[in-house]
Amino acid sequence: MNVKRTFSFSSATGIGLIVAGATLIAATYGLVRLSYGLLLPDVQRDLGFDAAAAGAVSAGASVLYCVGAAAGLVLGGRHARLLVAAAGGTAGAGAAGMALAGAFPSFAAWAVLASTGAGLASPAMVAILQRNLRPHARESGQSVVNAGTGPGLVLAGMLALALLPDWRRAWVVAAVVTVAAAGSVLALDRRVSPDAEPRGGLPLAWLRAHLGVITAAFLMGVASAAVWISGRGLLVEAGAPTVLSVVAWIVLGAGGAAVVATVRPMSRLSPRSSWAVTTGGVAGATALLGAAPSVLPLAIAACLVFGWSYTAGSGALIAWTTEIDVRRAATGTALLFIVLVLGQAVGAAVLGALAAGAGFGIAFLLAAAAGVGAVLPTLGERAKRA
């Protein structure tokens, strides 16, 4: 009976769930977690804190992101609805708290909490789609949902252009969209598929099969840190006006949104081939931006390529762990996204120190080198079923 219900599952409802899931990812990542760097200069001006304090908040947010993803790692596909509700609650409350914060300590606390939502949302949506979509539609559906980061970044940039220097209203919009998206996912989740993640610990064979992709994810995190943390600062230092630096951010988001248009051709590649293509794009775009930030057409092109490559690359991670063991796809996603963000945290610390001493250009080139290193684990890698 369950199998029959799975294949009679309404395609319209499935599309609605994909849209709702993409909106949840757009909100928790693009509008909340990654908008911190976009709105930071205006927040600093009003609340009066320096770059060191801003970096500490970013580090704390990364830690809470990992806590959220760790919850996904533990709960996996067995409590996906709880993860969705927690994602909407933490990201929504965090955004609202930032909007209302009257001083730096409260703003920092809410900013750190807000980042938890993104860590919870990704493994939750893997599990939700796994049990609601037909098998042949799962990979493309997951790619579209994961690409929600791009539209979220575009919307964040448009809000910045429309509302800055009033950054508080931008966070209010983020809170409303986040809570509404989480509610929509919960309303559309029918739990019709018998698929569920197995209980118990992770087999040693499963962990061994993930060693290559874990290494790749960490290096990708290091490589991507330069653009996410210092991309706008690099452009401003190179002489770009505020409006153009925000436009570059919107273009970065547009690149992420473009992943939807490339789902079909990318799905023909193996996960490791997709990873090699996208990680190479991250490395090349980072190097180009670091080498020519004052040449606006090249800088804009680099942002476009980076946005597509990073978003498609995170989708390749999901496909990679799913290929290794489809039953533990949500668990694998949580693990890899934790490693990715830990790489970003390490990258932010190392590259930030390097930028302070040797300049942004050298830091960005080192980040690009890490991106090249992230391709290496795909060479000779063979997928194994746990």
N, C-alpha and C positions, 0 to 999 in steps of 0.2 A: 504494500500500500504506500509506504513512504517513497519507494522508487517511482511509482506512478505519479504521485503528487509532485515529485521533483521535475519530471519531464512535462507536466501540465502547467508548470509554473508560468505565470503571465509574463510575457516579454516586456509589456509596458511597465509592470511593476519592477522587473529586473532593471530596466533602463532608469526608472525612478530611483532605485537603490544606488545604482552607479552614480547618478547625478548627486544624490544626497551624500554619498561617501566622498566624492570628489570635493564637494563643498566643505565637508568636515576637515579634510586634509588641507584645503585652501585656507580655512580659517585658523586651524591650530598651528600650521606651519607658516603660511604666507602672511596672514594678518596678525598673528600673535608672536610666535617664536622669532621669525626672521625679520619682522618689522622693528625689532629693538634697535638694530644698527641703523635703520633708515631714519627713525625719529629721534635718535640719540642726541644729535647736536642741539635740537630745540629743547629737549628735556633737560640737558645739562645747563643750558642757559637759564632756564626758569628755576631749577632746583639747586643749582650751584654745586656740582660735584665734578671731579677731574677725571682724566682718562684712566688713572689707576683704579679709581672706584668703579668706573664703568666696566673695566676689564674684570674686576672681582664679581660684579653682578653677572656678567656673561659666563664666567666660570661656574658660578653657583647655578645658573640656569641650565648649563650643560649637565651638571650633576643630577639635578632634579629630572631632566629629560631622561637620563639613564635609569633613574629610579622608576619612572613611568614605564619605560621599555622593559625593565626587569620584571615589573608586575605582569606585563604581557608575556614575558618569557615563562613565568611561573604558572599563570592562569591559562595561557594558550587559547585554544578554541573552546574551552569548557565554560568560560564565563565572559564571552565576548560582549554581551549586552552591558554587563557591569563596567567593562573597560570603556565602552562608548560613553556611558553616562558619566564616568569619572573624567574622561577626556573633555567632554563639554563643560563639566562643572569646574575643573581646575583651570582650563584655558579661559573660560568665560569669566569666572570670578577674578582671575588674575588680571585680565584686561580691564575689567570694571574697577578693580582696586587701583591699578596704575592711573586710570582716568581721574580718580578721586583723591589720589595721594597729595598731601600738602607739603611733604618733606622727603628728602632722599631716603631715609631708612624705610619708611613705609612703601615708597615706590620700589625700592630694591627687593623687599620681601615679596610683593605682589608679582614683580617681574620674574623672580625665580620660580614662584609657584606656577605662573602661567605656562612656562616651558614644559611642565609635566604633561600637559594635555597632548602635545605632539607625540611624545614617547608612548602614550597610551593608545593613541588613535591608529597608528600604523598596524600593529599586530591585531588589533581589534577588527579592522576592516578586512585584513586577510582572512580571518576566520569567518566573518560575516559573509563575504563573497563566496568563500569556499562552500558554504552550506546552502546558499541561496541561488547560485547560478549553475547552469548546466556545465558539465566538465569542459566542453569545447569553448565555452564563453569565459571561463575563469581568468585565463591569462590576459586576454585583451581587456576584460573588465577591470582587472587589477591594475593594468598599465594606465588606463584612463583615470582611475581613482587616484593613483599615485601621482599623476600629472597635475592634480589639483593644486599643488604647491605653486605652479606657474601663474594661473589666474589669481591666486591669493596675493602673490607679489605684485601683479599688475594692479589689482584693486588697492593694495596698500600704497603703491606709488601714486595712483590717481587721487586717493584720499589725501596724501601728503601735498600734492599740488593744489588741491582745492581748499584744504583746511589749515595748513601750516601758516603761521606759527602756532595755531591752536591744536597741539598734539593730543589734548585730552579728548576732543570729540572723535578723533581717529580711533582711540582705544574703546570708546563707547560703541562705535559701529562694529568693531571687532568682537566685542563681547556679545552683542545681539546676534550677529551672524553665527557665531560659534555655538551658542545655545540652541538656536533654531536648527542648525545643521545636525547636531547630535540628536535632537528630538525627531527629526525626519528619518534618520537612519533607524532609530528604535521603532518607529511606526511602520517602516517598510520591511523590517526583518521578519521573515516568515518561519525561519528555522525548519525548512522542509527537507533538507538533505540529511541522510543518516551519517554523513561524514563527521568525524570528530577526532580531535587529537587524542592519541593514546595516553592513558595515565601512567604514572611511574617516572623514574629518572630517565635521563638521556643515555642511550647506549654509547659505549666507548667508540664503536664503529661509526656512529653518527657524528661524534665529535671529531674523529680522525678525518672523516670525509669533508668536514668543514674547515680544516686547517688552511687550505689555500684561499678560500673565499674570506675567511676571517682576516688573514694577512692583507688581502686585497682591499677589504673594507677599511681597515685601519689606515693604510696608506692613502686611500681616497679621501678620508677625513682630513689627514694632514694637508693634502694637496688643495682641498677646497677651502681651507680656513682663511687663506689670504684674501680671496675675493669676498667671502661672506663677512669677515670682520673688518677688513681694511679697504675694500674695493671703492666705496664712496669717498673715503678719506684720501685715497691715492688720487682720485680724479680732482678733488677739491685742491689738493696740494699742487697738482699740475696746472691749476688755473681755471678749471671748469666752474662756471657759475652754478649756484645752488640748483636752479631749475634744471640745468643740463645733467647735473649729477643725479637728480631724482629721475629724470627721463631715462638715464642709463639703467637705473634700478628697474624701471618699468619694462625696458627692453629685455633685461635679464629674466623677468617674469614671463614675458612673451615667449622667450626661448623655451622656458619650462612648459608653457601651455602648448607649444608646437609639438610636444611629444605625442599628443592625441593624433595629430596628422600622420605621424610616422609609426603608429602602432602596428599596422599591417606588415610593412616591410621589415621592421625590427623583429617581429614575431617569427619570421622565417629563419632568423639566426639562432644559434644555440645561445644559452645564457652567457657562456664564457666568451663567445664571439661578440655579443652585444656589449659585454663589459669592456672588452678590449677597445671597441670603437668609441664608447662613451668616455672611458677614462682617458683615452688619447685626446679626445676633445677638451676635457677639463685641463689637461696638461698644456695643450697648445694655446687655449684661450687665456689661461693664467699667464703664460710666458709672454703672449702678445700684449696683454694689458699692462704687465709690468714693464715691458720694453718701450711701449709707445702710448702712455696715458694721455699725453698732450695732443695726439693726433686723433681728433674726435671720431672720424669715420671708423678707424681701426679699433678704437676703444669701444664704440657701440657694437661693432661686429663681434668683438671678443665677448662682450656681455651676452649677446644673443647666443653664441655658440656655447658659452659656459652654462647658461640657463638650461638649454636643451640637454647638454651632456650630463650635467649633474642630476637632473630629474630622471632622464632615461636610465642613467647609471644606477640610481637607487631602485628603479624598477627591475633592472637586470639582477640586482642582489636578491630580490624577492623570487624571481624566476629561478635563480641558481639554487637557492635553498629548497625551493619547491621541487626542482628536478632531483635533488639528492634524496628527499623524503617528503612526499606530498602530505603525509599524515601529520607532520610536524612543521608545516609551512609557517604558521603563526609564531611558533616558538623560534624557528630559525630566523624569521624576519626580525623579531625582537632582539635576538642575540646580535645579528649583524648591524642593526641600527644603533645598538649600544656601542659596539666597536667603532662604528663610523663616527659617532659623536665624541667618543674618547679620543679618536684621532684628531678631530677638529679642536678639541681642548688642548691636546699636546701641540698641535700645529699653531694654534693661536698664541700659546706661551712662547714657543721657540721663535716663530716668525715675528711676533711682536717685539721681542728683545732684539732680534736681528735688524728689524726695520728702524728701531731707535738708534742703533749704532751705525749701520751701513746703508740704511735707506730702504725705501719700499722696493726699488728695482731688484736688489739682490734677494730680498725676502720672497718676492713673487717668483723669481727664477728658481729658488730652492723649492718652493711649493710645486712648481711645474715638474721639477725632477722627481719629487715624491709621486706625482701623478704617473710619470713614466714607470716608476717602480711598481705602482699598483697594477700595471698590465702584466708584469712578469709571472705572477702565480697562475695565470691562465695558460701559460706555455706548458704543454704536456699534461695539463690537468685532466683527469678522467672522473666523470661523475660516478658516484657510488650510492647505492641504496643502502640505508642503514638497516 
